[in-house]
Amino acid sequence: MSISTDVRTVCEPDSAATRQCPSDATFRSILFPVASGDMGLEVTDQPPCFVDLNLDQIVAAIVSKRDENVLRPIFHSTFRNEHIVRHRLAVFADLERPEVLPHFPEFCETMQSVKANLAYLEKIGCKCHRNLVFLHAVSLYTQSVGTLLERLQAVSLHSDGLKYLRAYLADYAHSSAFTSLVAETADLQGNLSKITYSTLFRGDKVTVRKYASEPDYTVTILDRFARFREGKIEAPALPRPKDSLSLNHIEEGILEFVGRLHPREFTALADFVRRHSDFIDETIARFDREIDFYLAYLALIDPLKQTGLPFCHPDVSTSCKETEVCSSFDLALAIKLTREQSAIVTNDFHLNSAERLIVVSGPNQGGKTTFARMFGQLHFLAGLGCPVPGAHAKLFLADHVFTHFEREEDITNLRGKLEDELLRLHRSCESMTPDSVVVLNEIFNSTSLDDQIFLSTKILQHLISIDAIGVCVTFIDALSTLSDKTVSMVSTVAADDPSRRTFEIVRRPADGLAYALSLADKRGVTYRQLRERIRP
């Protein structure tokens, strides 16, 4: 391990003009700015909007093969705070650089080995064996801290989060407690590595004794069999090394006897274990858990970026509701289609000035629901401080994302489908604020057209009155002209074949065909259905 002795300023060693880290600020979390203190996580349970927006699928893919007990609460907790979101986006920007990113997975992998060794201690009955595994865990830990600091000092960092981390690591690595731990660990490992002993096997009896300079029979055996060699033979590939600290009961018994033969070294080891039972620094342990938020998300989107799909750092605001998104897509669908090597259609949208609600109409199976999910995903991911799908994004930070998608009728609540839908919407409307984002997908489909128009109009008028922003998927064209706050977008079809969907949602007045197409599809008289029936 190599730790630099230069502890002057580690916030940005490559640029004297860079702002220095305040001496009175203490790094505690990579998720939150130093000035904000420990904000904590707001949500542990899965938010209600997750299933409707397929965010549950996205988070499941992110936490796969990782510690989901740590990651899920982080991905469930959005913040309506520009400072926190920009802090995280800056960390993402640093980690997206190839000269920075590789250092952190290596650190996390080593820390995982440390934790695995500590967990293994509980399964070990032999005291000497247990103490050696503990010493190995301490050695891995000190090496990981020193290596990470050394590598971070060698690169330029731009985000406050990683600058403060580097400053904290420098202070910690040069503290008397840590340097003493490093020195003690090295001394113990050095002394233990010098121990020699002999074993004598007679039947099922093993004798362990001090090494008495007996000859090494390996050399003798190789020399005697040298004449039988037929030529230079290429040595076989070495097998993957096993964990040398994993011992069977015979090996543990031998180690116990070795400990008795060398009491001074093993007594010093036992004293070391007793004095350093809590050797992992609390802040570093927290960083090890939290950095996986960034690494896991980057690992998820990297295959998509490799295919050419764009991701960007959104321009966020808690006051300006003007929205602009270019070349975005449904992240959950993109993950699925990328695995299937299928094409992904991107879409744009914007809300200018007083515009608040996008009303999406058009033929069925034209991408309207996917567009609505994309809208909700963008705002939720922005609240997490993550890069979002798209070439460019300007987004409003919401306090909550409310969704309303069709549900199967629940016969256990003794309510009809319409009544259940009204009750769910009523609860949502009571909780909505002017800072909320709302995603409505084909509401009130279970009732007549007149009732659907009446009820949908009431809901949208409520959203308009509280000045919330959102998207509403519907075949009722009149909803797009309720006020100057509504915007019409339409799913399109191929000009030469009305049955072929383009999955592009464009900003234009509703063409009056959405309900007709929906009714025709229901009655089985669409262009495609008729062609299939009359085909020779």
C-alpha positions as CSV (number, residue, x, y, z in Angstrom):
1,M,0.0,0.0,0.0
2,S,1.2,3.5,-0.8
3,I,-0.1,6.6,1.0
4,S,1.1,10.0,-0.1
5,T,2.7,12.0,2.7
6,D,1.7,15.3,1.1
7,V,-1.4,16.4,3.1
8,R,-1.5,20.1,2.1
9,T,-4.6,20.4,0.0
10,V,-6.3,17.4,-1.5
11,C,-9.5,19.1,-2.7
12,E,-7.9,19.8,-6.1
13,P,-4.2,19.2,-6.2
14,D,-3.9,19.8,-9.9
15,S,-5.3,23.3,-9.9
16,A,-4.3,26.0,-7.4
17,A,-7.1,28.2,-8.6
18,T,-9.8,25.7,-7.7
19,R,-12.0,26.5,-4.7
20,Q,-10.7,24.9,-1.5
21,C,-12.8,22.7,0.8
22,P,-13.8,24.6,3.9
23,S,-11.9,23.4,6.9
24,D,-15.0,23.5,9.1
25,A,-17.0,21.2,6.7
26,T,-17.1,17.5,7.5
27,F,-17.8,14.9,4.8
28,R,-20.5,12.4,6.0
29,S,-22.4,11.3,2.9
30,I,-21.7,11.1,-0.9
31,L,-25.5,11.4,-1.4
32,F,-25.9,14.9,0.2
33,P,-24.0,18.1,0.0
34,V,-21.8,18.8,3.1
35,A,-23.7,22.1,3.8
36,S,-27.0,20.3,3.9
37,G,-26.1,18.0,6.8
38,D,-27.4,14.5,7.1
39,M,-30.7,14.7,5.2
40,G,-31.5,11.0,5.6
41,L,-33.8,9.0,3.4
42,E,-37.5,9.9,3.2
43,V,-39.0,6.7,1.8
44,T,-38.3,3.1,2.6
45,D,-41.5,1.5,1.1
46,Q,-42.0,1.4,-2.7
47,P,-43.8,4.6,-3.8
48,P,-47.4,4.0,-5.2
49,C,-46.4,5.3,-8.7
50,F,-43.7,2.6,-9.2
51,V,-45.9,-0.1,-10.7
52,D,-47.8,2.2,-13.1
53,L,-44.6,3.8,-14.4
54,N,-42.7,0.5,-14.5
55,L,-40.1,2.0,-12.1
56,D,-40.3,-1.2,-10.1
57,Q,-38.8,-3.0,-13.1
58,I,-36.1,-0.4,-13.4
59,V,-35.1,-0.6,-9.7
60,A,-35.2,-4.4,-9.8
61,A,-32.7,-4.4,-12.6
62,I,-30.5,-1.9,-10.8
63,V,-30.4,-3.8,-7.5
64,S,-30.0,-7.2,-9.1
65,K,-26.9,-8.9,-7.5
66,R,-26.4,-6.0,-5.2
67,D,-27.4,-5.1,-1.6
68,E,-31.0,-4.2,-2.3
69,N,-31.7,-3.5,1.4
70,V,-29.3,-0.5,1.1
71,L,-30.2,0.5,-2.5
72,R,-34.0,0.3,-2.6
73,P,-34.6,3.0,0.1
74,I,-32.2,5.3,-1.9
75,F,-34.1,4.7,-5.1
76,H,-37.4,5.2,-3.4
77,S,-36.5,8.6,-2.1
78,T,-36.7,11.7,-4.3
79,F,-35.9,15.2,-3.1
80,R,-37.4,18.5,-4.2
81,N,-34.1,20.2,-3.6
82,E,-32.0,21.7,-6.4
83,H,-28.9,21.6,-4.3
84,I,-29.1,17.9,-3.6
85,V,-30.0,17.0,-7.1
86,R,-27.2,19.0,-8.6
87,H,-24.8,17.6,-6.1
88,R,-25.6,14.1,-7.2
89,L,-25.5,15.0,-10.9
90,A,-22.0,16.4,-10.4
91,V,-20.9,13.2,-8.8
92,F,-22.4,11.3,-11.7
93,A,-20.5,13.6,-14.1
94,D,-17.2,12.8,-12.4
95,L,-17.9,9.0,-12.3
96,E,-18.8,9.0,-16.0
97,R,-15.2,9.9,-16.8
98,P,-13.1,6.8,-17.7
99,E,-10.1,8.0,-15.6
100,V,-12.3,8.2,-12.4
101,L,-14.9,5.4,-12.5
102,P,-12.7,2.3,-12.3
103,H,-11.3,3.1,-8.9
104,F,-14.6,2.9,-7.1
105,P,-15.8,-0.6,-8.2
106,E,-12.4,-1.9,-7.1
107,F,-12.7,-0.2,-3.8
108,C,-16.3,-1.6,-3.3
109,E,-15.1,-5.1,-4.3
110,T,-12.3,-5.0,-1.7
111,M,-14.7,-3.7,1.0
112,Q,-17.1,-6.6,0.1
113,S,-14.2,-9.0,0.8
114,V,-13.6,-7.3,4.1
115,K,-17.3,-7.7,5.1
116,A,-17.3,-11.3,3.8
117,N,-14.3,-12.1,6.0
118,L,-16.0,-10.5,9.0
119,A,-19.1,-12.5,8.4
120,Y,-17.0,-15.7,8.1
121,L,-15.7,-15.1,11.6
122,E,-19.0,-16.2,13.1
123,K,-18.6,-19.6,11.5
124,I,-15.1,-20.3,12.9
125,G,-14.6,-22.2,16.1
126,C,-10.8,-22.1,16.2
127,K,-9.6,-18.9,18.0
128,C,-6.3,-18.7,16.1
129,H,-8.1,-19.2,12.8
130,R,-10.6,-16.6,13.7
131,N,-8.0,-14.1,14.6
132,L,-6.0,-14.6,11.4
133,V,-9.1,-14.0,9.3
134,F,-9.7,-10.8,11.3
135,L,-6.2,-9.7,10.6
136,H,-6.7,-10.4,6.9
137,A,-9.9,-8.2,6.9
138,V,-8.0,-5.3,8.5
139,S,-5.2,-5.6,6.0
140,L,-7.7,-5.5,3.1
141,Y,-9.4,-2.5,4.6
142,T,-6.3,-0.4,5.1
143,Q,-5.1,-1.3,1.6
144,S,-8.4,-0.3,0.1
145,V,-8.4,3.1,1.8
146,G,-4.8,3.9,1.0
147,T,-5.2,2.8,-2.7
148,L,-8.4,4.8,-3.2
149,L,-6.8,7.9,-1.7
150,E,-3.7,7.5,-3.8
151,R,-5.7,7.1,-7.0
152,L,-8.0,10.0,-6.3
153,Q,-5.0,12.3,-5.6
154,A,-3.8,11.4,-9.1
155,V,-6.9,12.6,-11.0
156,S,-8.7,15.9,-11.4
157,L,-12.1,15.9,-9.6
158,H,-14.9,18.5,-10.3
159,S,-17.7,17.5,-8.0
160,D,-17.9,18.7,-4.4
161,G,-18.9,15.2,-3.3
162,L,-15.8,13.5,-4.5
163,K,-13.5,16.4,-3.5
164,Y,-14.8,16.3,0.1
165,L,-14.4,12.5,0.0
166,R,-10.8,12.9,-1.0
167,A,-10.2,15.5,1.7
168,Y,-11.8,13.2,4.3
169,L,-9.7,10.2,3.1
170,A,-6.5,12.2,3.4
171,D,-7.3,13.4,6.9
172,Y,-8.3,9.9,8.0
173,A,-5.3,8.1,6.3
174,H,-2.9,10.4,8.0
175,S,-4.5,10.3,11.4
176,S,-2.6,8.6,14.2
177,A,-5.2,6.0,14.7
178,F,-5.1,4.8,11.0
179,T,-1.3,5.0,10.6
180,S,-1.0,3.0,13.9
181,L,-3.4,0.4,12.6
182,V,-1.5,0.1,9.3
183,A,1.8,-0.3,11.1
184,E,0.5,-2.9,13.6
185,T,-1.1,-4.9,10.8
186,A,2.1,-4.9,8.8
187,D,4.2,-5.9,11.9
188,L,1.8,-8.7,12.8
189,Q,1.7,-10.1,9.3
190,G,5.5,-9.9,9.1
191,N,6.0,-11.8,12.3
192,L,3.4,-14.4,11.5
193,S,4.9,-15.0,8.1
194,K,8.2,-15.9,9.6
195,I,6.7,-18.8,11.7
196,T,7.9,-22.2,10.5
197,Y,6.8,-25.6,11.8
198,S,6.8,-29.3,10.9
199,T,4.0,-31.9,10.7
200,L,4.4,-35.6,11.1
201,F,1.5,-37.9,9.9
202,R,1.2,-41.5,11.2
203,G,-2.1,-43.0,10.4
204,D,-4.8,-40.8,11.8
205,K,-2.4,-39.1,14.1
206,V,-0.9,-35.7,13.4
207,T,2.1,-34.3,15.3
208,V,3.0,-30.6,15.1
209,R,6.4,-29.5,16.2
210,K,8.8,-26.7,15.7
211,Y,10.8,-26.7,12.5
212,A,14.2,-28.2,13.1
213,S,15.9,-27.4,9.8
214,E,14.9,-30.6,8.1
215,P,15.8,-30.8,4.4
216,D,13.2,-29.8,1.8
217,Y,12.3,-33.1,0.1
218,T,10.7,-31.3,-2.8
219,V,14.1,-30.6,-4.4
220,T,15.3,-34.2,-3.8
221,I,12.2,-35.7,-5.4
222,L,12.3,-33.4,-8.4
223,D,16.0,-34.2,-8.9
224,R,15.5,-38.0,-8.7
225,F,12.6,-37.9,-11.3
226,A,14.3,-35.5,-13.7
227,R,15.7,-38.3,-15.9
228,F,12.2,-39.5,-16.7
229,R,11.3,-36.2,-18.4
230,E,10.7,-36.7,-22.1
231,G,11.3,-33.0,-23.0
232,K,10.2,-29.6,-22.2
233,I,6.6,-29.8,-21.3
234,E,4.5,-26.7,-21.0
235,A,3.2,-26.4,-17.4
236,P,-0.6,-26.6,-17.1
237,A,-2.6,-23.5,-16.3
238,L,-2.7,-22.9,-12.6
239,P,-6.1,-23.4,-11.0
240,R,-7.9,-20.4,-9.6
241,P,-6.5,-19.9,-6.1
242,K,-8.8,-20.8,-3.3
243,D,-9.4,-18.7,-0.2
244,S,-6.3,-19.6,1.8
245,L,-8.0,-18.6,5.0
246,S,-10.7,-21.2,4.6
247,L,-9.6,-24.2,6.7
248,N,-11.0,-27.7,7.3
249,H,-11.1,-29.2,10.8
250,I,-7.7,-30.9,10.4
251,E,-6.0,-27.6,9.3
252,E,-7.7,-25.8,12.1
253,G,-6.3,-28.3,14.6
254,I,-2.8,-27.9,13.1
255,L,-3.1,-24.1,13.4
256,E,-4.2,-24.4,17.0
257,F,-1.1,-26.4,17.8
258,V,1.1,-23.9,15.9
259,G,-0.4,-21.2,18.1
260,R,0.7,-23.1,21.2
261,L,4.2,-23.5,19.8
262,H,4.4,-19.8,19.1
263,P,2.5,-18.1,22.0
264,R,4.2,-14.7,21.7
265,E,3.0,-14.0,18.1
266,F,-0.5,-15.4,18.6
267,T,-1.0,-13.6,21.9
268,A,0.0,-10.3,20.2
269,L,-2.6,-11.2,17.5
270,A,-5.3,-11.8,20.0
271,D,-4.6,-8.5,21.7
272,F,-4.7,-6.7,18.3
273,V,-8.2,-8.2,17.6
274,R,-9.4,-7.2,21.0
275,R,-8.3,-3.5,20.6
276,H,-9.5,-3.1,17.0
277,S,-12.8,-4.8,17.0
278,D,-14.5,-1.8,15.4
279,F,-11.7,-0.9,12.9
280,I,-13.9,0.2,10.0
281,D,-14.5,4.0,10.1
282,E,-18.2,4.8,10.2
283,T,-18.1,7.4,7.4
284,I,-16.1,5.1,5.1
285,A,-18.6,2.3,5.7
286,R,-21.4,4.6,4.8
287,F,-19.6,5.8,1.7
288,D,-19.1,2.2,0.7
289,R,-22.8,1.6,0.9
290,E,-23.9,4.9,-0.8
291,I,-21.5,4.9,-3.7
292,D,-23.2,1.9,-5.0
293,F,-26.2,4.1,-5.8
294,Y,-24.1,5.8,-8.5
295,L,-22.3,2.7,-9.7
296,A,-25.5,0.6,-10.0
297,Y,-27.3,3.2,-12.0
298,L,-24.3,3.7,-14.3
299,A,-24.0,0.0,-14.8
300,L,-27.7,-0.1,-15.8
301,I,-27.6,2.6,-18.4
302,D,-24.1,1.8,-19.9
303,P,-25.4,-1.0,-22.2
304,L,-28.1,1.5,-23.5
305,K,-25.5,4.2,-24.1
306,Q,-23.4,1.7,-26.0
307,T,-26.3,1.3,-28.5
308,G,-26.4,5.0,-29.0
309,L,-29.4,5.9,-26.8
310,P,-28.8,9.3,-25.2
311,F,-28.7,10.2,-21.5
312,C,-28.3,13.7,-20.1
313,H,-28.0,15.6,-16.9
314,P,-31.3,17.5,-16.6
315,D,-31.5,21.2,-15.8
316,V,-33.8,21.2,-12.8
317,S,-35.8,23.8,-11.0
318,T,-38.3,24.0,-8.1
319,S,-39.8,27.2,-9.3
320,C,-39.9,27.2,-13.1
321,K,-42.4,24.8,-14.6
322,E,-41.4,25.3,-18.2
323,T,-40.3,21.9,-19.5
324,E,-38.3,20.8,-22.5
325,V,-37.2,17.2,-23.3
326,C,-35.5,16.0,-26.5
327,S,-35.1,12.4,-27.7
328,S,-36.3,10.7,-24.6
329,F,-37.7,7.2,-24.1
330,D,-39.3,4.8,-21.6
331,L,-36.3,3.4,-19.7
332,A,-38.0,0.2,-18.6
333,L,-39.0,-0.5,-22.2
334,A,-35.6,0.4,-23.5
335,I,-33.9,-2.2,-21.2
336,K,-36.2,-4.9,-22.5
337,L,-35.9,-3.9,-26.2
338,T,-32.1,-3.6,-26.0
339,R,-31.9,-7.2,-24.8
340,E,-34.1,-8.2,-27.7
341,Q,-32.0,-6.0,-30.1
342,S,-35.1,-4.1,-31.2
343,A,-35.3,-0.5,-32.3
344,I,-36.3,2.2,-29.8
345,V,-38.3,5.2,-30.8
346,T,-37.5,8.5,-29.0
347,N,-39.9,11.4,-28.5
348,D,-39.8,15.1,-27.6
349,F,-42.1,17.4,-25.7
350,H,-42.2,20.8,-24.1
351,L,-44.4,23.0,-21.9
352,N,-44.0,26.7,-22.4
353,S,-45.1,29.7,-20.3
354,A,-48.5,28.9,-18.7
355,E,-48.8,25.4,-20.3
356,R,-49.1,22.6,-17.7
357,L,-51.0,19.6,-19.1
358,I,-50.2,17.4,-22.1
359,V,-53.3,15.7,-23.5
360,V,-52.2,12.7,-25.6
361,S,-54.7,11.2,-28.1
362,G,-54.5,9.0,-31.1
363,P,-55.0,5.4,-32.2
364,N,-54.6,2.5,-29.8
365,Q,-51.3,0.7,-29.6
366,G,-49.6,3.9,-30.8
367,G,-47.2,4.5,-27.9
368,K,-49.4,6.9,-25.8
369,T,-49.1,4.9,-22.5
370,T,-45.4,4.5,-23.1
371,F,-45.1,8.3,-23.6
372,A,-47.0,8.8,-20.3
373,R,-44.7,6.4,-18.4
374,M,-41.7,8.2,-19.9
375,F,-43.1,11.5,-18.6
376,G,-43.4,10.2,-15.1
377,Q,-40.1,8.3,-15.1
378,L,-38.2,11.5,-16.2
379,H,-39.6,13.5,-13.2
380,F,-39.0,10.7,-10.7
381,L,-35.4,10.1,-11.9
382,A,-34.7,13.8,-11.9
383,G,-35.8,13.9,-8.2
384,L,-33.3,11.2,-7.4
385,G,-30.5,13.2,-9.0
386,C,-29.9,10.6,-11.8
387,P,-29.0,11.2,-15.5
388,V,-32.3,10.9,-17.5
389,P,-33.1,9.4,-20.9
390,G,-32.8,12.0,-23.6
391,A,-30.4,14.3,-25.4
392,H,-31.5,17.3,-23.4
393,A,-33.9,17.8,-20.5
394,K,-35.2,20.8,-18.5
395,L,-37.5,19.4,-15.7
396,F,-39.5,20.7,-12.8
397,L,-38.7,19.0,-9.4
398,A,-41.9,17.6,-8.0
399,D,-42.9,16.9,-4.5
400,H,-44.7,13.7,-5.6
401,V,-45.5,11.9,-8.8
402,F,-49.2,10.8,-8.8
403,T,-50.4,8.2,-11.3
404,H,-53.7,6.8,-12.2
405,F,-53.8,3.7,-14.5
406,E,-56.6,1.3,-15.1
407,R,-56.9,-1.5,-12.4
408,E,-58.5,-4.9,-12.5
409,E,-61.8,-4.9,-10.6
410,D,-61.3,-6.1,-7.0
411,I,-64.3,-8.2,-6.0
412,T,-63.2,-8.3,-2.4
413,N,-64.0,-4.6,-1.7
414,L,-67.6,-4.9,-2.9
415,R,-67.2,-1.8,-5.1
416,G,-67.7,-1.5,-8.8
417,K,-64.9,-0.6,-11.1
418,L,-66.1,3.0,-11.6
419,E,-66.6,3.6,-7.8
420,D,-63.2,2.2,-7.1
421,E,-61.6,4.5,-9.7
422,L,-63.4,7.5,-8.3
423,L,-62.2,6.8,-4.8
424,R,-58.6,6.4,-5.9
425,L,-58.7,9.6,-7.8
426,H,-60.4,11.4,-5.0
427,R,-57.6,10.4,-2.6
428,S,-55.0,11.5,-5.1
429,C,-56.6,14.8,-5.7
430,E,-56.8,15.6,-2.0
431,S,-53.0,15.0,-1.7
432,M,-52.0,16.9,-4.9
433,T,-50.3,20.3,-4.6
434,P,-49.2,22.9,-7.1
435,D,-45.7,21.2,-7.0
436,S,-47.0,17.7,-8.0
437,V,-46.6,15.8,-11.3
438,V,-49.7,13.8,-12.4
439,V,-49.9,11.0,-15.0
440,L,-53.4,9.9,-16.0
441,N,-53.8,7.0,-18.4
442,E,-57.3,6.5,-20.0
443,I,-59.4,7.2,-17.0
444,F,-63.1,6.3,-16.6
445,N,-63.1,3.8,-19.5
446,S,-65.6,1.7,-17.6
447,T,-68.5,4.2,-18.0
448,S,-70.4,5.8,-20.9
449,L,-68.9,8.4,-23.2
450,D,-71.0,11.3,-21.7
451,D,-70.0,10.3,-18.1
452,Q,-66.4,9.9,-19.2
453,I,-66.3,13.3,-20.7
454,F,-67.9,14.9,-17.6
455,L,-65.7,13.2,-15.1
456,S,-62.5,13.6,-17.0
457,T,-63.2,17.3,-17.5
458,K,-63.7,17.7,-13.7
459,I,-60.4,16.0,-13.0
460,L,-58.4,18.1,-15.5
461,Q,-60.1,21.3,-14.3
462,H,-58.9,20.4,-10.8
463,L,-55.4,19.9,-12.0
464,I,-55.6,23.2,-13.9
465,S,-56.9,25.0,-10.9
466,I,-54.0,23.9,-8.6
467,D,-51.5,24.5,-11.4
468,A,-50.0,21.0,-11.4
469,I,-48.1,19.7,-14.4
470,G,-48.9,16.4,-16.0
471,V,-49.9,14.2,-18.9
472,C,-53.3,12.7,-19.7
473,V,-53.8,9.9,-22.2
474,T,-57.3,9.9,-23.6
475,F,-59.4,9.5,-26.8
476,I,-61.6,12.5,-25.8
477,D,-60.2,15.2,-28.1
478,A,-62.1,18.0,-26.3
479,L,-59.9,17.6,-23.2
480,S,-57.0,19.1,-25.1
481,T,-58.7,22.4,-25.5
482,L,-60.0,22.9,-22.0
483,S,-57.8,26.0,-21.4
484,D,-54.6,27.7,-22.4
485,K,-52.8,25.4,-19.9
486,T,-53.5,22.2,-22.0
487,V,-51.4,21.1,-24.9
488,S,-52.5,18.5,-27.5
489,M,-50.1,15.8,-28.6
490,V,-51.1,12.9,-31.0
491,S,-49.7,9.5,-31.7
492,T,-49.0,9.1,-35.4
493,V,-49.4,6.4,-38.0
494,A,-47.5,5.8,-41.2
495,A,-48.7,8.0,-44.0
496,D,-48.8,5.1,-46.5
497,D,-50.3,2.6,-44.1
498,P,-52.8,3.7,-41.4
499,S,-52.5,0.4,-39.7
500,R,-48.8,0.8,-39.0
501,R,-47.9,2.8,-35.9
502,T,-44.8,5.0,-35.8
503,F,-44.9,5.3,-32.0
504,E,-44.0,9.0,-32.4
505,I,-46.0,11.4,-30.4
506,V,-46.1,14.9,-32.0
507,R,-47.4,18.2,-30.8
508,R,-50.4,19.1,-32.9
509,P,-54.2,19.6,-32.5
510,A,-56.2,16.4,-32.0
511,D,-57.6,15.2,-35.4
512,G,-61.0,14.0,-34.1
513,L,-60.2,10.4,-35.1
514,A,-59.1,9.0,-31.7
515,Y,-62.5,8.0,-30.4
516,A,-63.6,6.7,-33.9
517,L,-60.5,4.5,-34.1
518,S,-61.0,3.3,-30.6
519,L,-64.7,2.4,-31.3
520,A,-63.8,0.8,-34.7
521,D,-61.1,-1.3,-33.0
522,K,-63.7,-2.4,-30.3
523,R,-66.2,-3.4,-33.0
524,G,-63.6,-5.1,-35.2
525,V,-63.9,-2.8,-38.2
526,T,-60.5,-1.1,-38.3
527,Y,-58.6,-1.1,-41.6
528,R,-56.3,-3.9,-40.5
529,Q,-59.2,-6.0,-39.1
530,L,-61.2,-5.6,-42.3
531,R,-58.2,-6.5,-44.5
532,E,-57.6,-9.6,-42.5
533,R,-61.2,-10.7,-42.9
534,I,-61.6,-10.1,-46.6
535,R,-58.1,-11.4,-47.5
536,P,-58.5,-14.2,-50.1
